[in-house]
């Protein structure tokens, strides 16, 4: 059975991941691109949940890249 996290849970997870990657020197350039994407998400998407899901997905890509290297 799928679990749908609420917006507050998503935002808390995003904040934790951003804080973690902002302090990791290996993620510096990726976080720059992430910030650019966040600005795009804000202008292209209207629903706060869609924005949060997009941000979370981008952060998961950063996590994946760091684990691969």
mmCIF file as Biopython writes it, N, C-alpha, C and O atoms, coordinates in Angstrom:
data_model
#
loop_
_atom_site.group_PDB
_atom_site.id
_atom_site.type_symbol
_atom_site.label_atom_id
_atom_site.label_alt_id
_atom_site.label_comp_id
_atom_site.label_asym_id
_atom_site.label_entity_id
_atom_site.label_seq_id
_atom_site.pdbx_PDB_ins_code
_atom_site.Cartn_x
_atom_site.Cartn_y
_atom_site.Cartn_z
_atom_site.occupancy
_atom_site.B_iso_or_equiv
_atom_site.auth_seq_id
_atom_site.auth_asym_id
_atom_site.pdbx_PDB_model_num
ATOM 1   N N  . UNK A ? 1  ? 0.843  -1.171 0.000   1.0 0.0 1  A 1 
ATOM 2   C CA . UNK A ? 1  ? 0.000  0.000  0.000   1.0 0.0 1  A 1 
ATOM 3   C C  . UNK A ? 1  ? 0.893  1.240  0.000   1.0 0.0 1  A 1 
ATOM 4   O O  . UNK A ? 1  ? 1.818  1.344  0.806   1.0 0.0 1  A 1 
ATOM 5   N N  . UNK A ? 2  ? 0.620  2.160  -0.887  1.0 0.0 2  A 1 
ATOM 6   C CA . UNK A ? 2  ? 1.408  3.389  -1.013  1.0 0.0 2  A 1 
ATOM 7   C C  . UNK A ? 2  ? 1.058  4.371  0.103   1.0 0.0 2  A 1 
ATOM 8   O O  . UNK A ? 2  ? -0.092 4.479  0.530   1.0 0.0 2  A 1 
ATOM 9   N N  . UNK A ? 3  ? 2.074  5.074  0.553   1.0 0.0 3  A 1 
ATOM 10  C CA . UNK A ? 3  ? 1.890  6.115  1.558   1.0 0.0 3  A 1 
ATOM 11  C C  . UNK A ? 3  ? 2.139  7.453  0.893   1.0 0.0 3  A 1 
ATOM 12  O O  . UNK A ? 3  ? 3.148  7.634  0.212   1.0 0.0 3  A 1 
ATOM 13  N N  . UNK A ? 4  ? 1.228  8.390  1.086   1.0 0.0 4  A 1 
ATOM 14  C CA . UNK A ? 4  ? 1.380  9.716  0.509   1.0 0.0 4  A 1 
ATOM 15  C C  . UNK A ? 4  ? 1.767  10.685 1.620   1.0 0.0 4  A 1 
ATOM 16  O O  . UNK A ? 4  ? 0.929  11.030 2.453   1.0 0.0 4  A 1 
ATOM 17  N N  . UNK A ? 5  ? 3.035  11.134 1.647   1.0 0.0 5  A 1 
ATOM 18  C CA . UNK A ? 5  ? 3.442  12.070 2.697   1.0 0.0 5  A 1 
ATOM 19  C C  . UNK A ? 5  ? 2.757  13.413 2.514   1.0 0.0 5  A 1 
ATOM 20  O O  . UNK A ? 5  ? 2.501  13.850 1.392   1.0 0.0 5  A 1 
ATOM 21  N N  . UNK A ? 6  ? 2.465  14.060 3.636   1.0 0.0 6  A 1 
ATOM 22  C CA . UNK A ? 6  ? 1.836  15.376 3.512   1.0 0.0 6  A 1 
ATOM 23  C C  . UNK A ? 6  ? 2.901  16.427 3.198   1.0 0.0 6  A 1 
ATOM 24  O O  . UNK A ? 6  ? 4.099  16.160 3.285   1.0 0.0 6  A 1 
ATOM 25  N N  . UNK A ? 7  ? 2.450  17.607 2.838   1.0 0.0 7  A 1 
ATOM 26  C CA . UNK A ? 7  ? 3.353  18.672 2.404   1.0 0.0 7  A 1 
ATOM 27  C C  . UNK A ? 7  ? 4.371  19.024 3.483   1.0 0.0 7  A 1 
ATOM 28  O O  . UNK A ? 7  ? 5.539  19.266 3.179   1.0 0.0 7  A 1 
ATOM 29  N N  . UNK A ? 8  ? 3.941  19.052 4.725   1.0 0.0 8  A 1 
ATOM 30  C CA . UNK A ? 8  ? 4.870  19.395 5.817   1.0 0.0 8  A 1 
ATOM 31  C C  . UNK A ? 8  ? 5.996  18.366 5.921   1.0 0.0 8  A 1 
ATOM 32  O O  . UNK A ? 8  ? 7.152  18.730 6.137   1.0 0.0 8  A 1 
ATOM 33  N N  . UNK A ? 9  ? 5.662  17.085 5.769   1.0 0.0 9  A 1 
ATOM 34  C CA . UNK A ? 9  ? 6.697  16.040 5.803   1.0 0.0 9  A 1 
ATOM 35  C C  . UNK A ? 9  ? 7.676  16.197 4.646   1.0 0.0 9  A 1 
ATOM 36  O O  . UNK A ? 9  ? 8.886  16.064 4.825   1.0 0.0 9  A 1 
ATOM 37  N N  . UNK A ? 10 ? 7.148  16.479 3.465   1.0 0.0 10 A 1 
ATOM 38  C CA . UNK A ? 10 ? 8.020  16.701 2.299   1.0 0.0 10 A 1 
ATOM 39  C C  . UNK A ? 10 ? 8.950  17.880 2.536   1.0 0.0 10 A 1 
ATOM 40  O O  . UNK A ? 10 ? 10.149 17.793 2.271   1.0 0.0 10 A 1 
ATOM 41  N N  . UNK A ? 11 ? 8.403  18.976 3.032   1.0 0.0 11 A 1 
ATOM 42  C CA . UNK A ? 11 ? 9.212  20.172 3.260   1.0 0.0 11 A 1 
ATOM 43  C C  . UNK A ? 11 ? 10.284 19.924 4.315   1.0 0.0 11 A 1 
ATOM 44  O O  . UNK A ? 11 ? 11.401 20.429 4.198   1.0 0.0 11 A 1 
ATOM 45  N N  . UNK A ? 12 ? 9.952  19.150 5.341   1.0 0.0 12 A 1 
ATOM 46  C CA . UNK A ? 12 ? 10.947 18.831 6.375   1.0 0.0 12 A 1 
ATOM 47  C C  . UNK A ? 12 ? 12.074 17.975 5.793   1.0 0.0 12 A 1 
ATOM 48  O O  . UNK A ? 12 ? 13.244 18.192 6.106   1.0 0.0 12 A 1 
ATOM 49  N N  . UNK A ? 13 ? 11.726 17.016 4.958   1.0 0.0 13 A 1 
ATOM 50  C CA . UNK A ? 13 ? 12.735 16.177 4.315   1.0 0.0 13 A 1 
ATOM 51  C C  . UNK A ? 13 ? 13.617 17.004 3.395   1.0 0.0 13 A 1 
ATOM 52  O O  . UNK A ? 13 ? 14.837 16.836 3.390   1.0 0.0 13 A 1 
ATOM 53  N N  . UNK A ? 14 ? 13.018 17.886 2.625   1.0 0.0 14 A 1 
ATOM 54  C CA . UNK A ? 14 ? 13.777 18.765 1.733   1.0 0.0 14 A 1 
ATOM 55  C C  . UNK A ? 14 ? 14.748 19.622 2.531   1.0 0.0 14 A 1 
ATOM 56  O O  . UNK A ? 14 ? 15.912 19.758 2.156   1.0 0.0 14 A 1 
ATOM 57  N N  . UNK A ? 15 ? 14.278 20.196 3.622   1.0 0.0 15 A 1 
ATOM 58  C CA . UNK A ? 15 ? 15.144 21.047 4.448   1.0 0.0 15 A 1 
ATOM 59  C C  . UNK A ? 15 ? 16.333 20.259 4.995   1.0 0.0 15 A 1 
ATOM 60  O O  . UNK A ? 15 ? 17.457 20.760 4.998   1.0 0.0 15 A 1 
ATOM 61  N N  . UNK A ? 16 ? 16.095 19.037 5.454   1.0 0.0 16 A 1 
ATOM 62  C CA . UNK A ? 16 ? 17.197 18.194 5.967   1.0 0.0 16 A 1 
ATOM 63  C C  . UNK A ? 16 ? 18.201 17.881 4.871   1.0 0.0 16 A 1 
ATOM 64  O O  . UNK A ? 16 ? 19.410 17.967 5.084   1.0 0.0 16 A 1 
ATOM 65  N N  . UNK A ? 17 ? 17.698 17.517 3.697   1.0 0.0 17 A 1 
ATOM 66  C CA . UNK A ? 17 ? 18.604 17.165 2.600   1.0 0.0 17 A 1 
ATOM 67  C C  . UNK A ? 17 ? 19.386 18.383 2.118   1.0 0.0 17 A 1 
ATOM 68  O O  . UNK A ? 17 ? 20.580 18.279 1.836   1.0 0.0 17 A 1 
ATOM 69  N N  . UNK A ? 18 ? 18.725 19.533 2.021   1.0 0.0 18 A 1 
ATOM 70  C CA . UNK A ? 18 ? 19.430 20.752 1.610   1.0 0.0 18 A 1 
ATOM 71  C C  . UNK A ? 18 ? 20.538 21.083 2.603   1.0 0.0 18 A 1 
ATOM 72  O O  . UNK A ? 18 ? 21.656 21.405 2.202   1.0 0.0 18 A 1 
ATOM 73  N N  . UNK A ? 19 ? 20.232 21.006 3.892   1.0 0.0 19 A 1 
ATOM 74  C CA . UNK A ? 19 ? 21.236 21.310 4.917   1.0 0.0 19 A 1 
ATOM 75  C C  . UNK A ? 19 ? 22.424 20.351 4.805   1.0 0.0 19 A 1 
ATOM 76  O O  . UNK A ? 19 ? 23.576 20.762 4.938   1.0 0.0 19 A 1 
ATOM 77  N N  . UNK A ? 20 ? 22.139 19.092 4.563   1.0 0.0 20 A 1 
ATOM 78  C CA . UNK A ? 20 ? 23.205 18.093 4.433   1.0 0.0 20 A 1 
ATOM 79  C C  . UNK A ? 20 ? 24.082 18.369 3.218   1.0 0.0 20 A 1 
ATOM 80  O O  . UNK A ? 20 ? 25.308 18.354 3.324   1.0 0.0 20 A 1 
ATOM 81  N N  . UNK A ? 21 ? 23.469 18.618 2.072   1.0 0.0 21 A 1 
ATOM 82  C CA . UNK A ? 21 ? 24.236 18.809 0.849   1.0 0.0 21 A 1 
ATOM 83  C C  . UNK A ? 21 ? 24.895 20.183 0.792   1.0 0.0 21 A 1 
ATOM 84  O O  . UNK A ? 21 ? 25.933 20.337 0.149   1.0 0.0 21 A 1 
ATOM 85  N N  . UNK A ? 22 ? 24.317 21.173 1.446   1.0 0.0 22 A 1 
ATOM 86  C CA . UNK A ? 22 ? 24.935 22.502 1.477   1.0 0.0 22 A 1 
ATOM 87  C C  . UNK A ? 22 ? 26.271 22.486 2.213   1.0 0.0 22 A 1 
ATOM 88  O O  . UNK A ? 22 ? 27.119 23.349 1.983   1.0 0.0 22 A 1 
ATOM 89  N N  . UNK A ? 23 ? 26.460 21.516 3.090   1.0 0.0 23 A 1 
ATOM 90  C CA . UNK A ? 23 ? 27.713 21.439 3.850   1.0 0.0 23 A 1 
ATOM 91  C C  . UNK A ? 23 ? 28.695 20.422 3.273   1.0 0.0 23 A 1 
ATOM 92  O O  . UNK A ? 23 ? 29.798 20.254 3.793   1.0 0.0 23 A 1 
ATOM 93  N N  . UNK A ? 24 ? 28.296 19.749 2.205   1.0 0.0 24 A 1 
ATOM 94  C CA . UNK A ? 24 ? 29.162 18.745 1.580   1.0 0.0 24 A 1 
ATOM 95  C C  . UNK A ? 24 ? 29.867 19.373 0.377   1.0 0.0 24 A 1 
ATOM 96  O O  . UNK A ? 24 ? 29.211 19.681 -0.619  1.0 0.0 24 A 1 
ATOM 97  N N  . UNK A ? 25 ? 31.176 19.569 0.444   1.0 0.0 25 A 1 
ATOM 98  C CA . UNK A ? 25 ? 31.891 20.217 -0.655  1.0 0.0 25 A 1 
ATOM 99  C C  . UNK A ? 25 ? 31.739 19.488 -1.999  1.0 0.0 25 A 1 
ATOM 100 O O  . UNK A ? 25 ? 31.809 20.112 -3.057  1.0 0.0 25 A 1 
ATOM 101 N N  . UNK A ? 26 ? 31.531 18.161 -1.949  1.0 0.0 26 A 1 
ATOM 102 C CA . UNK A ? 26 ? 31.343 17.410 -3.195  1.0 0.0 26 A 1 
ATOM 103 C C  . UNK A ? 26 ? 30.054 17.790 -3.915  1.0 0.0 26 A 1 
ATOM 104 O O  . UNK A ? 26 ? 29.916 17.551 -5.115  1.0 0.0 26 A 1 
ATOM 105 N N  . UNK A ? 27 ? 29.111 18.380 -3.185  1.0 0.0 27 A 1 
ATOM 106 C CA . UNK A ? 27 ? 27.804 18.703 -3.762  1.0 0.0 27 A 1 
ATOM 107 C C  . UNK A ? 27 ? 27.690 20.166 -4.185  1.0 0.0 27 A 1 
ATOM 108 O O  . UNK A ? 27 ? 26.631 20.589 -4.649  1.0 0.0 27 A 1 
ATOM 109 N N  . UNK A ? 28 ? 28.751 20.934 -4.035  1.0 0.0 28 A 1 
ATOM 110 C CA . UNK A ? 28 ? 28.665 22.383 -4.266  1.0 0.0 28 A 1 
ATOM 111 C C  . UNK A ? 28 ? 28.130 22.741 -5.654  1.0 0.0 28 A 1 
ATOM 112 O O  . UNK A ? 28 ? 27.191 23.530 -5.763  1.0 0.0 28 A 1 
ATOM 113 N N  . UNK A ? 29 ? 28.700 22.188 -6.693  1.0 0.0 29 A 1 
ATOM 114 C CA . UNK A ? 29 ? 28.235 22.550 -8.037  1.0 0.0 29 A 1 
ATOM 115 C C  . UNK A ? 29 ? 26.840 22.001 -8.298  1.0 0.0 29 A 1 
ATOM 116 O O  . UNK A ? 29 ? 26.026 22.651 -8.954  1.0 0.0 29 A 1 
ATOM 117 N N  . UNK A ? 30 ? 26.562 20.807 -7.787  1.0 0.0 30 A 1 
ATOM 118 C CA . UNK A ? 30 ? 25.225 20.241 -7.948  1.0 0.0 30 A 1 
ATOM 119 C C  . UNK A ? 30 ? 24.182 21.086 -7.233  1.0 0.0 30 A 1 
ATOM 120 O O  . UNK A ? 30 ? 23.076 21.266 -7.742  1.0 0.0 30 A 1 
ATOM 121 N N  . UNK A ? 31 ? 24.521 21.603 -6.063  1.0 0.0 31 A 1 
ATOM 122 C CA . UNK A ? 31 ? 23.567 22.433 -5.326  1.0 0.0 31 A 1 
ATOM 123 C C  . UNK A ? 31 ? 23.332 23.764 -6.043  1.0 0.0 31 A 1 
ATOM 124 O O  . UNK A ? 31 ? 22.245 24.333 -5.947  1.0 0.0 31 A 1 
ATOM 125 N N  . UNK A ? 32 ? 24.329 24.259 -6.751  1.0 0.0 32 A 1 
ATOM 126 C CA . UNK A ? 32 ? 24.118 25.460 -7.566  1.0 0.0 32 A 1 
ATOM 127 C C  . UNK A ? 32 ? 23.082 25.206 -8.642  1.0 0.0 32 A 1 
ATOM 128 O O  . UNK A ? 32 ? 22.183 26.018 -8.861  1.0 0.0 32 A 1 
ATOM 129 N N  . UNK A ? 33 ? 23.214 24.072 -9.312  1.0 0.0 33 A 1 
ATOM 130 C CA . UNK A ? 33 ? 22.226 23.692 -10.329 1.0 0.0 33 A 1 
ATOM 131 C C  . UNK A ? 33 ? 20.862 23.450 -9.690  1.0 0.0 33 A 1 
ATOM 132 O O  . UNK A ? 33 ? 19.831 23.810 -10.257 1.0 0.0 33 A 1 
ATOM 133 N N  . UNK A ? 34 ? 20.864 22.847 -8.526  1.0 0.0 34 A 1 
ATOM 134 C CA . UNK A ? 34 ? 19.613 22.601 -7.797  1.0 0.0 34 A 1 
ATOM 135 C C  . UNK A ? 34 ? 18.894 23.918 -7.508  1.0 0.0 34 A 1 
ATOM 136 O O  . UNK A ? 34 ? 17.682 24.018 -7.700  1.0 0.0 34 A 1 
ATOM 137 N N  . UNK A ? 35 ? 19.628 24.919 -7.053  1.0 0.0 35 A 1 
ATOM 138 C CA . UNK A ? 35 ? 19.011 26.230 -6.753  1.0 0.0 35 A 1 
ATOM 139 C C  . UNK A ? 35 ? 18.406 26.840 -8.022  1.0 0.0 35 A 1 
ATOM 140 O O  . UNK A ? 35 ? 17.323 27.423 -7.975  1.0 0.0 35 A 1 
ATOM 141 N N  . UNK A ? 36 ? 19.097 26.706 -9.143  1.0 0.0 36 A 1 
ATOM 142 C CA . UNK A ? 36 ? 18.545 27.187 -10.413 1.0 0.0 36 A 1 
ATOM 143 C C  . UNK A ? 36 ? 17.248 26.457 -10.745 1.0 0.0 36 A 1 
ATOM 144 O O  . UNK A ? 36 ? 16.270 27.072 -11.169 1.0 0.0 36 A 1 
ATOM 145 N N  . UNK A ? 37 ? 17.250 25.147 -10.551 1.0 0.0 37 A 1 
ATOM 146 C CA . UNK A ? 37 ? 16.036 24.361 -10.801 1.0 0.0 37 A 1 
ATOM 147 C C  . UNK A ? 37 ? 14.900 24.774 -9.878  1.0 0.0 37 A 1 
ATOM 148 O O  . UNK A ? 37 ? 13.747 24.847 -10.303 1.0 0.0 37 A 1 
ATOM 149 N N  . UNK A ? 38 ? 15.218 25.042 -8.625  1.0 0.0 38 A 1 
ATOM 150 C CA . UNK A ? 38 ? 14.179 25.459 -7.678  1.0 0.0 38 A 1 
ATOM 151 C C  . UNK A ? 38 ? 13.477 26.729 -8.165  1.0 0.0 38 A 1 
ATOM 152 O O  . UNK A ? 38 ? 12.258 26.856 -8.053  1.0 0.0 38 A 1 
ATOM 153 N N  . UNK A ? 39 ? 14.251 27.655 -8.699  1.0 0.0 39 A 1 
ATOM 154 C CA . UNK A ? 39 ? 13.647 28.885 -9.238  1.0 0.0 39 A 1 
ATOM 155 C C  . UNK A ? 39 ? 12.717 28.540 -10.396 1.0 0.0 39 A 1 
ATOM 156 O O  . UNK A ? 39 ? 11.635 29.115 -10.516 1.0 0.0 39 A 1 
ATOM 157 N N  . UNK A ? 40 ? 13.130 27.607 -11.246 1.0 0.0 40 A 1 
ATOM 158 C CA . UNK A ? 40 ? 12.271 27.166 -12.352 1.0 0.0 40 A 1 
ATOM 159 C C  . UNK A ? 40 ? 10.999 26.511 -11.839 1.0 0.0 40 A 1 
ATOM 160 O O  . UNK A ? 40 ? 9.906  26.783 -12.336 1.0 0.0 40 A 1 
ATOM 161 N N  . UNK A ? 41 ? 11.147 25.647 -10.840 1.0 0.0 41 A 1 
ATOM 162 C CA . UNK A ? 41 ? 9.973  24.982 -10.278 1.0 0.0 41 A 1 
ATOM 163 C C  . UNK A ? 41 ? 8.969  26.016 -9.775  1.0 0.0 41 A 1 
ATOM 164 O O  . UNK A ? 41 ? 7.763  25.873 -9.978  1.0 0.0 41 A 1 
ATOM 165 N N  . UNK A ? 42 ? 9.474  27.056 -9.119  1.0 0.0 42 A 1 
ATOM 166 C CA . UNK A ? 42 ? 8.590  28.100 -8.567  1.0 0.0 42 A 1 
ATOM 167 C C  . UNK A ? 42 ? 7.825  28.841 -9.664  1.0 0.0 42 A 1 
ATOM 168 O O  . UNK A ? 42 ? 6.670  29.220 -9.469  1.0 0.0 42 A 1 
ATOM 169 N N  . UNK A ? 43 ? 8.463  29.045 -10.808 1.0 0.0 43 A 1 
ATOM 170 C CA . UNK A ? 43 ? 7.785  29.782 -11.881 1.0 0.0 43 A 1 
ATOM 171 C C  . UNK A ? 43 ? 6.934  28.871 -12.762 1.0 0.0 43 A 1 
ATOM 172 O O  . UNK A ? 43 ? 5.910  29.307 -13.289 1.0 0.0 43 A 1 
ATOM 173 N N  . UNK A ? 44 ? 7.339  27.625 -12.928 1.0 0.0 44 A 1 
ATOM 174 C CA . UNK A ? 44 ? 6.645  26.724 -13.847 1.0 0.0 44 A 1 
ATOM 175 C C  . UNK A ? 44 ? 5.504  25.940 -13.203 1.0 0.0 44 A 1 
ATOM 176 O O  . UNK A ? 44 ? 4.581  25.512 -13.896 1.0 0.0 44 A 1 
ATOM 177 N N  . UNK A ? 45 ? 5.558  25.748 -11.892 1.0 0.0 45 A 1 
ATOM 178 C CA . UNK A ? 45 ? 4.563  24.929 -11.204 1.0 0.0 45 A 1 
ATOM 179 C C  . UNK A ? 45 ? 3.735  25.787 -10.252 1.0 0.0 45 A 1 
ATOM 180 O O  . UNK A ? 45 ? 4.257  26.712 -9.629  1.0 0.0 45 A 1 
ATOM 181 N N  . UNK A ? 46 ? 2.464  25.483 -10.145 1.0 0.0 46 A 1 
ATOM 182 C CA . UNK A ? 46 ? 1.581  26.270 -9.288  1.0 0.0 46 A 1 
ATOM 183 C C  . UNK A ? 46 ? 1.303  25.597 -7.937  1.0 0.0 46 A 1 
ATOM 184 O O  . UNK A ? 46 ? 1.174  26.275 -6.918  1.0 0.0 46 A 1 
ATOM 185 N N  . UNK A ? 47 ? 1.212  24.289 -7.934  1.0 0.0 47 A 1 
ATOM 186 C CA . UNK A ? 47 ? 0.836  23.556 -6.728  1.0 0.0 47 A 1 
ATOM 187 C C  . UNK A ? 47 ? 2.048  23.380 -5.810  1.0 0.0 47 A 1 
ATOM 188 O O  . UNK A ? 47 ? 3.074  22.856 -6.244  1.0 0.0 47 A 1 
ATOM 189 N N  . UNK A ? 48 ? 1.946  23.807 -4.555  1.0 0.0 48 A 1 
ATOM 190 C CA . UNK A ? 48 ? 3.079  23.671 -3.624  1.0 0.0 48 A 1 
ATOM 191 C C  . UNK A ? 48 ? 3.567  22.227 -3.481  1.0 0.0 48 A 1 
ATOM 192 O O  . UNK A ? 48 ? 4.761  21.987 -3.298  1.0 0.0 48 A 1 
ATOM 193 N N  . UNK A ? 49 ? 2.654  21.283 -3.563  1.0 0.0 49 A 1 
ATOM 194 C CA . UNK A ? 49 ? 3.053  19.871 -3.459  1.0 0.0 49 A 1 
ATOM 195 C C  . UNK A ? 49 ? 3.870  19.460 -4.687  1.0 0.0 49 A 1 
ATOM 196 O O  . UNK A ? 49 ? 4.847  18.725 -4.552  1.0 0.0 49 A 1 
ATOM 197 N N  . UNK A ? 50 ? 3.490  19.918 -5.872  1.0 0.0 50 A 1 
ATOM 198 C CA . UNK A ? 50 ? 4.263  19.621 -7.075  1.0 0.0 50 A 1 
ATOM 199 C C  . UNK A ? 50 ? 5.664  20.212 -6.990  1.0 0.0 50 A 1 
ATOM 200 O O  . UNK A ? 50 ? 6.642  19.586 -7.400  1.0 0.0 50 A 1 
ATOM 201 N N  . UNK A ? 51 ? 5.748  21.421 -6.453  1.0 0.0 51 A 1 
ATOM 202 C CA . UNK A ? 51 ? 7.054  22.069 -6.270  1.0 0.0 51 A 1 
ATOM 203 C C  . UNK A ? 51 ? 7.911  21.247 -5.306  1.0 0.0 51 A 1 
ATOM 204 O O  . UNK A ? 51 ? 9.083  20.982 -5.572  1.0 0.0 51 A 1 
ATOM 205 N N  . UNK A ? 52 ? 7.313  20.850 -4.191  1.0 0.0 52 A 1 
ATOM 206 C CA . UNK A ? 52 ? 8.050  20.072 -3.191  1.0 0.0 52 A 1 
ATOM 207 C C  . UNK A ? 52 ? 8.493  18.726 -3.764  1.0 0.0 52 A 1 
ATOM 208 O O  . UNK A ? 52 ? 9.627  18.302 -3.541  1.0 0.0 52 A 1 
ATOM 209 N N  . UNK A ? 53 ? 7.623  18.065 -4.488  1.0 0.0 53 A 1 
ATOM 210 C CA . UNK A ? 53 ? 7.983  16.768 -5.078  1.0 0.0 53 A 1 
ATOM 211 C C  . UNK A ? 53 ? 9.121  16.935 -6.090  1.0 0.0 53 A 1 
ATOM 212 O O  . UNK A ? 53 ? 10.018 16.094 -6.159  1.0 0.0 53 A 1 
ATOM 213 N N  . UNK A ? 54 ? 9.085  18.000 -6.862  1.0 0.0 54 A 1 
ATOM 214 C CA . UNK A ? 54 ? 10.147 18.260 -7.836  1.0 0.0 54 A 1 
ATOM 215 C C  . UNK A ? 54 ? 11.471 18.538 -7.144  1.0 0.0 54 A 1 
ATOM 216 O O  . UNK A ? 54 ? 12.515 18.038 -7.562  1.0 0.0 54 A 1 
ATOM 217 N N  . UNK A ? 55 ? 11.424 19.332 -6.092  1.0 0.0 55 A 1 
ATOM 218 C CA . UNK A ? 55 ? 12.644 19.614 -5.337  1.0 0.0 55 A 1 
ATOM 219 C C  . UNK A ? 55 ? 13.211 18.336 -4.714  1.0 0.0 55 A 1 
ATOM 220 O O  . UNK A ? 55 ? 14.419 18.104 -4.747  1.0 0.0 55 A 1 
ATOM 221 N N  . UNK A ? 56 ? 12.326 17.509 -4.144  1.0 0.0 56 A 1 
ATOM 222 C CA . UNK A ? 56 ? 12.766 16.259 -3.529  1.0 0.0 56 A 1 
ATOM 223 C C  . UNK A ? 56 ? 13.409 15.338 -4.573  1.0 0.0 56 A 1 
ATOM 224 O O  . UNK A ? 56 ? 14.422 14.694 -4.301  1.0 0.0 56 A 1 
ATOM 225 N N  . UNK A ? 57 ? 12.819 15.283 -5.751  1.0 0.0 57 A 1 
ATOM 226 C CA . UNK A ? 57 ? 13.384 14.437 -6.813  1.0 0.0 57 A 1 
ATOM 227 C C  . UNK A ? 57 ? 14.770 14.933 -7.218  1.0 0.0 57 A 1 
ATOM 228 O O  . UNK A ? 57 ? 15.682 14.130 -7.419  1.0 0.0 57 A 1 
ATOM 229 N N  . UNK A ? 58 ? 14.932 16.239 -7.338  1.0 0.0 58 A 1 
ATOM 230 C CA . UNK A ? 58 ? 16.239 16.798 -7.698  1.0 0.0 58 A 1 
ATOM 231 C C  . UNK A ? 58 ? 17.274 16.484 -6.609  1.0 0.0 58 A 1 
ATOM 232 O O  . UNK A ? 58 ? 18.425 16.169 -6.913  1.0 0.0 58 A 1 
ATOM 233 N N  . UNK A ? 59 ? 16.864 16.571 -5.365  1.0 0.0 59 A 1 
ATOM 234 C CA . UNK A ? 59 ? 17.778 16.246 -4.267  1.0 0.0 59 A 1 
ATOM 235 C C  . UNK A ? 59 ? 18.144 14.764 -4.260  1.0 0.0 59 A 1 
ATOM 236 O O  . UNK A ? 59 ? 19.269 14.404 -3.915  1.0 0.0 59 A 1 
ATOM 237 N N  . UNK A ? 60 ? 17.212 13.917 -4.634  1.0 0.0 60 A 1 
ATOM 238 C CA . UNK A ? 60 ? 17.516 12.491 -4.725  1.0 0.0 60 A 1 
ATOM 239 C C  . UNK A ? 60 ? 18.545 12.223 -5.817  1.0 0.0 60 A 1 
ATOM 240 O O  . UNK A ? 60 ? 19.372 11.322 -5.680  1.0 0.0 60 A 1 
ATOM 241 N N  . UNK A ? 61 ? 18.502 12.989 -6.887  1.0 0.0 61 A 1 
ATOM 242 C CA . UNK A ? 61 ? 19.511 12.842 -7.941  1.0 0.0 61 A 1 
ATOM 243 C C  . UNK A ? 61 ? 20.893 13.235 -7.408  1.0 0.0 61 A 1 
ATOM 244 O O  . UNK A ? 61 ? 21.894 12.587 -7.714  1.0 0.0 61 A 1 
ATOM 245 N N  . UNK A ? 62 ? 20.931 14.292 -6.616  1.0 0.0 62 A 1 
ATOM 246 C CA . UNK A ? 62 ? 22.204 14.697 -6.012  1.0 0.0 62 A 1 
ATOM 247 C C  . UNK A ? 62 ? 22.709 13.587 -5.093  1.0 0.0 62 A 1 
ATOM 248 O O  . UNK A ? 62 ? 23.889 13.238 -5.126  1.0 0.0 62 A 1 
ATOM 249 N N  . UNK A ? 63 ? 21.823 13.037 -4.280  1.0 0.0 63 A 1 
ATOM 250 C CA . UNK A ? 63 ? 22.196 11.940 -3.385  1.0 0.0 63 A 1 
ATOM 251 C C  . UNK A ? 63 ? 22.757 10.766 -4.186  1.0 0.0 63 A 1 
ATOM 252 O O  . UNK A ? 63 ? 23.780 10.187 -3.822  1.0 0.0 63 A 1 
ATOM 253 N N  . UNK A ? 64 ? 22.091 10.431 -5.258  1.0 0.0 64 A 1 
ATOM 254 C CA . UNK A ? 64 ? 22.542 9.334  -6.114  1.0 0.0 64 A 1 
ATOM 255 C C  . UNK A ? 64 ? 23.944 9.628  -6.672  1.0 0.0 64 A 1 
ATOM 256 O O  . UNK A ? 64 ? 24.819 8.762  -6.646  1.0 0.0 64 A 1 
ATOM 257 N N  . UNK A ? 65 ? 24.149 10.842 -7.171  1.0 0.0 65 A 1 
ATOM 258 C CA . UNK A ? 65 ? 25.461 11.210 -7.735  1.0 0.0 65 A 1 
ATOM 259 C C  . UNK A ? 65 ? 26.564 11.102 -6.692  1.0 0.0 65 A 1 
ATOM 260 O O  . UNK A ? 65 ? 27.650 10.602 -6.984  1.0 0.0 65 A 1 
ATOM 261 N N  . UNK A ? 66 ? 26.293 11.567 -5.480  1.0 0.0 66 A 1 
ATOM 262 C CA . UNK A ? 66 ? 27.304 11.518 -4.431  1.0 0.0 66 A 1 
ATOM 263 C C  . UNK A ? 66 ? 27.616 10.084 -4.017  1.0 0.0 66 A 1 
ATOM 264 O O  . UNK A ? 66 ? 28.759 9.767  -3.689  1.0 0.0 66 A 1 
ATOM 265 N N  . UNK A ? 67 ? 26.613 9.223  -4.031  1.0 0.0 67 A 1 
ATOM 266 C CA . UNK A ? 67 ? 26.838 7.823  -3.663  1.0 0.0 67 A 1 
ATOM 267 C C  . UNK A ? 67 ? 27.632 7.091  -4.740  1.0 0.0 67 A 1 
ATOM 268 O O  . UNK A ? 67 ? 28.365 6.150  -4.435  1.0 0.0 67 A 1 
ATOM 269 N N  . UNK A ? 68 ? 27.495 7.509  -5.985  1.0 0.0 68 A 1 
ATOM 270 C CA . UNK A ? 68 ? 28.205 6.874  -7.089  1.0 0.0 68 A 1 
ATOM 271 C C  . UNK A ? 68 ? 29.672 7.259  -7.134  1.0 0.0 68 A 1 
ATOM 272 O O  . UNK A ? 68 ? 30.489 6.527  -7.691  1.0 0.0 68 A 1 
ATOM 273 N N  . UNK A ? 69 ? 30.016 8.405  -6.551  1.0 0.0 69 A 1 
ATOM 274 C CA . UNK A ? 69 ? 31.403 8.906  -6.624  1.0 0.0 69 A 1 
ATOM 275 C C  . UNK A ? 69 ? 32.128 8.747  -5.331  1.0 0.0 69 A 1 
ATOM 276 O O  . UNK A ? 69 ? 33.297 9.117  -5.229  1.0 0.0 69 A 1 
#
